[in-house]
């Protein structure tokens, strides 16, 4: 069989001159920008409903159940879209699905302009928002693998972590834009439809992006992978990583030919196989335990703080959100310097301890409890940043999309549980026992990460997946 060798894949001056370094750097900036733009759009779409909820309630005569259906539509869509898009991107490729996903964003967002009034409006809006959630889920399982497979190892963590900052910025910008337009008397359909402009820009910007060399290698298309690497990849370490992936694939192909078997395509069943179950357990479990307490506390910040004699918009919503954003920024700045594990494991133990103290110290001074909540928000957001990094790194190329999609979907169960269970738990059992349960969830995440979280700083994707899948 005529297969390219390491010598063929090695980089030499003649190859490096085929395209300029400027061209390659511009491509990388473009790729990062369109993925970060997608995550900004995710946050924007979820945040734009808030400022116009009152207008919608009056115009459409919504009750609490109807408004809840509209708000929950994207969350259900994310749960469905993440694993579905992950499976599709591993089967059909990163390039086509990256464009299809933004196309779905564009169509669904534009459809918001045409929502009719009357009894059918709630169903129309809930369905449209569901499909927007499907697209949001797709961004996790398509864009994350694509960005990780083009990113230099020394920058990969920082670039993946930036996506969470973009989400926060998008959510906050939606609040600002929505409030300004609302105060100017803009109809609510036009306000929520403003996401269409950004979706159109991103759709056009994604046209012509190349396929991931890593995905091409998983399909045995080695020559195409080499051609794309030579044209678009500047980092010598990244090109070496692509060569390593190619070598591993050749070994797998040779072993399969010798045993007269075929290499299996990606499937959900493979995530729980003997080879990969630890990877799946860590990514899905860590993500679940990271977001469950935060979604509960952040969503009902005022209610939680009122239980301890505090409250108010600044201390609740703004204070916790600001500290969370600061935690993400701090982690992004340090991730490729200090490493993943040190920014993941200690923070989880600390947050479990913070929540436990709040739960068992019933007579703690209110100001101390506020400080503890703010500290929890900062450190929890710090290690939650790793939910955008680890799944895109530890799964092998042929399972990277479906693995990240499954982990994202599983985390939505935690987000939903935290959001819906916390008010009931506080009213039924009280603040103390509720915070003890939240501490238990954080503790479970700490134990899981202490056991399974790897150090991936500066390592190639081929090295990581080879070590972590045995």
N, C-alpha and C positions, 0 to 999 in steps of 0.2 A: 504494500500500500504506500502510495506516495504522500508522505506526511512532512510538513515543515519541521525542521530541527531547531534546536536552540541557536545554532549558528545562523540559521536563516532569520530568526526573530531578533537577533542581537542588533543593537543600535550602532551604526557607524556614521561617519561624517556625511557620506553621500545621502543616506536616508534622512538625517536630521536637517539637511538643506532642502528637502523636497517642499516643505512649507516653512514659512518663517515663524520665529518664536512669537512675534507680535500677533500673527494670525491665531496661533494656538492659545495664547493668553486671552485674546478677545473671545474665542469660542468658550473658554472656561468661564469667563465673566458672564457671557450670555446664558450658559447653562445654569449657573448659580442664580442669576437674576430671574429666569423664568420659573425655576422651582420655588425660590423664595417668594416670588410674586404669587404663585399658586397657594402657598400657605398663608400669605397676607389675605388673599381672597377668601380662604377658608374662614379666618377669623372675622373678616368683614361681613360675610354672609350670616354668620351666627350672631353677630352683634347688632346688625342693622334693624332687627325687629324691635328691640327694646324701645328706642326713642319714639316709634310710631304706634306702639301697642295700643295706646289710648285712642288714637284716631281710628285704628282698625276695629277696636271694640265697639266704638260708636257707629261707624259707617256700616259695618257688617252685623251689628247687634250680636256680638259674640258673648257667650257665657264663659265661665272659667274652663269648662271642659273643652270647648271649641278652641279657645286660646291655647290650652295645653296641647291639643292635637297638632296645632300649627307649630308650636315651639318644639315638640318632640319629633316632628317629622324628620329633621336633619339627623338627629341622634339615631333613629331607626335606620335611616339611609346609610349612615357611617357603618353601622353594625353589619349591614348587608353588603355594602360596596367594598369594604376593605378586603375581605377574603376573596370575593368574586373577582375584583380587579387584580389581586395578587396572583390568583390562578391564571388569569388571562395574560398578564404580563410575562409570566414564566413560560407560557405556551406560545404566545404570538409575538412576543418581543416588547422591549421597553418603548421603542420609538413609536410604533403605531398606537399603543395604548396611552402614551403620554399625550398624544394629540386628540384621541377619542375622548379622553377624560375631560380635557378642557372644552372640547366641543359640546359635551353634555352640560358642563357649566354654562356655556354660552346660550344654549337652547333653553335650559330651565330658567336661567336668570331673565332672559328676554320674555319668556312666557308670563312673568309676573306683571308685565304691563297690561296684559289682556284679561286679567281676572275679572269676571263679571260680578255684579251685585246679586243679591238674592240668596236663596237657600243653598245653591250649589257652590257659592264662593268659598266656604270653609273647606269643602272636599277638594276643590281645585287647588287652593293654596297649600293644603296639607300634602297633596300628591306632588306638587311642584317642589316644595321644600324637601320632601323625601328624596326626590331625584338629585337635588342639590347636595343632600347628605351622601348619596351614593358617590357623587363626584368627589366630595371631600375625602371619603374613605379611600377612593382611588388614588388621591394625591399621596397618601401615606405609603401605599404598597407599590406605586409605580415610580414616583419621583425620588423617593428615598434610595431604593436600589440603584437607579440610574445615576444619581449624583455620587453615591459611594463608589460606583464602578469607574468613574472618571476622575475622582478626586485623588490628589497626591496623598500618600499615607500621613505625611507630616502635617497636613492641613485638613484631613478628612473629618476629624471630630469637630473642629471649629465650624466648618462649612455646614455639616449636618445640624449642629446646635443652633446655627443662625436661623434655621427654619422656625424654631419655637419662638424666637424673638419676633420674627415676622408675623406669626400668628397673633401674639399679644398686641403688636402695633396695629394690625388689621382690625382687631376687635375694638381697640380704643378709637381708631379713626372712624369706624362705623358709628360709634356713639357721638363723636364730634360732628361728623357730616350729617347724620340723621337728626341731631338736635337743631343744628343750624337751618336745615331745610324745613324741619317741622315748624320752627319759629317763624320762618318766612312764608308759611302757609302753603307749602308744597304738598300736593296730594300724596297719600301714603304709597300708592302704586309706583309713583315716580321715585320716591325715596328708596324703597326696597329694590327697585329696578336699577339703581345706580351701579350695582355690581356688574351689570352687562357691559359697561364701558371697559372696565378692567379685564373682564373675561375675553372680550374681543381683541384687546391689545395682546394679551398673553397667547391667545390662539394663533394669531399671526406670527408672534415671536417664536413659537414652537415649530413652525413650518420649516422643514429642511434640516432639523437636527439629526445627527447620525444615530445609528443603532449602537448599543453598548457592545464593545468587544467581548466583555465577559459573557454576555448572553449568547453571542454568536459562537463562542467557544463551546458552550454547553450543547449547541446544536451541531457541533462538528464542522462549522464553517470557519476554519482556521485562516484561510487566505484573506477572507473579508475582514476578520478581526485584526489581522496584521496591517492591512491597508488603512483601516480607520485609525489604528493606534499611531501609525506613521504620520498621518495627516493631522490629527487633532491633539495627540498627547505630547506634552512638552517634558514632563517630569521623567527623568531616567528611572527613578524608583518605580513609578507607575508603569512604565513600559516593561520593566523587569517583572512586575507583578503579573502583567498580562501573559508574559512568557511562561511564568510558573504555572498559571492556570492552564495554559495550553499543554504543558508537559503532563500535568496531572490528568487532563482529559485524555491524552494519548494513551497513558497507562491504563485508564479505565476502559478505553476502547479496545486495547490489545487484550486485556483480561477477559472482556466480554466475548471477543472473537475466539479466544482460546477455549473458553467454556461453552461456546455456542449459545450464548444468551444475548439479550439486548439490554441496553441501558434504559431503565425505567424513566418515563416522563414524570414531571412534578405532579404530586397529588397530595390531598390532605392526609391520607393514610401515612405517607412517608414522614410527615412531621412527628408521628408517634412511633416510628420504627426504632429498633434497638440502637441505630446509629445516631439518630437525631432527637430523641425524646428529651434529652437534657437541654439541648438548645431551645426547644419549644417550651419546656417547663420554665426555664429561666426568663426568656423574653416575655412570654405571656403573663407569668406570675409576677414578675418584677413590675411590669407596666400596670397590671391590675392593682397591686398593693400601693403603687406610687400615687395613682390618681383618685382612688376611692376616698380616702380621708379628705384630700384637698377639695374635690368637687363638692363634697358635703359642706365643709366649713366655709369655703369661699362663696358658694351659692346662697347660703343662709347666714352670712357673716353678721348682719345686724341682729337677727334673731338669737344667734349664739351669744353675742356680746351683751345683749339685753338681759340674758339669763344671769349674767354676773354683775349687773348693775351698770353696764356701759351702753354703748350703741352710738348711733349717728353715722351719717354717710362717710365721713372722712375715716374714722377709726375702722369702720367695717369694710365697705367696698373698696375705697381708694387706698386705705392703708395696707390691707392685705395684698391687693393687686400690685401696688408699687413695690412692696418687698418681694413679691414673687418675680416681677420683672427684673429686679436687681439681682435676685438669685440666679436667674437664667443667664444674664449678661456676665456675671462673675464666672460662672461655670464655662461659658463659651470662651472667655479670655484665658482660662487656665487649663482647659481640657487637653490640649496638645503639648502642654508643658509638664503638668503633674501626672497626667494619665487618667484613665477612666475609672479604675477600681477605687482609688483613693477619694474620688469625688462622688462615688456611688454608695459604698458600704457604710462609712462612718456617719454620714448624714442620716441614713435610715435608722441606725441605732439611736442617734440623738433625737430624731423626731418621735420615735416610739417612746422615749423617755419623757419628752416634753408633754405629749398627750396623756401619758400615765400620771404625771404630776398634776395636770389640770383635772384629771378624773378623780384622783383619790384625795387631793387637798381641797376639801369642801370649803374651808374658811380662808383660802388664800386671798390676799389683797387684790382688789379688782385690777389695779394698775399692773401688778405682777402677772396676772393672767393675760392681760392685753399684750404685755411684752413677750410672753411665752407664745401666744398665738402669732405674733409678728415674726418671731424667730422660727416657728414652725413653717410659716409661709415662705420665708427666705430659703431655708435649707431643703424643704420639700421640693420647691421649684428647681433648686440646683440639681438634685439627682433625677428629677423628672425629665430634665434635659436629655438624660441618657436614654430615655425611651425613643428618642429620634436617632440615636447613634448605634446602640448595641444591636437591634434587630437588623439594621442595614449592614452590619459588619460580620456577625457571627454565623449567619446562615450561608451555606455554599451557594454558588451562582445559580444552580438549577432550582433552588428552593427559596431564593432571597425574596422574591415578590410574594409568594404564597405564605411564607413564614412571617414576613412583616405584616401582611394583611390579616393573618390569624391573630397575631399578638395585638394588633390595633383593635380588632373586633372584640376580643376577650376583655380588653381594657374598658370598652364601652359598657360592659356588664357592670364593672366596678363603678364607673361614673354614674350609671343609672341607679345602682343600689345606694350609693352614697347620697345622691341628690334626693331620692324619694324616701329613703329610710330614716334620714336624720331627723326631720321634723316629727315624725311619728315616734321615734325612739326617745326624743327629748320630752315630748308630752306624756309618754307612757312610763318611761323609766327614770327620767331626769337627766340633767347634764352630766353628772359624775359617771354613771354607768355607760352612757353613750360615748364619752371620751375614752373610757377604758376599752370599749370594743374597738374604737378607732385606733387606739394604741396597739391593740392586738393585731390589727391588719398591718400596721406599719412594722411591727415586730416580725410578722411572718415574712414580709418583704426583706427585712434585714437578714434573717436567717437564710433565706433563699439566695440572696446575693453574696453573703459570706461564704456560702458553699460553692456557688457556680459562677459568679461574676469573674470574667477573665480580664487580663490586662491586654489591651489591643493597641495601645499607643505606638505609632510609628511602624506598625506591622502591615504587611500586605494582606489583602483579602484572602489570597490563596493560603498563606501561612495560618491565618486565624481559623478559617473553616476546616483546614486539615487537622489542627489541634483540637478544636472544640467539638468535632463530630465523632470522636472516638470514645 
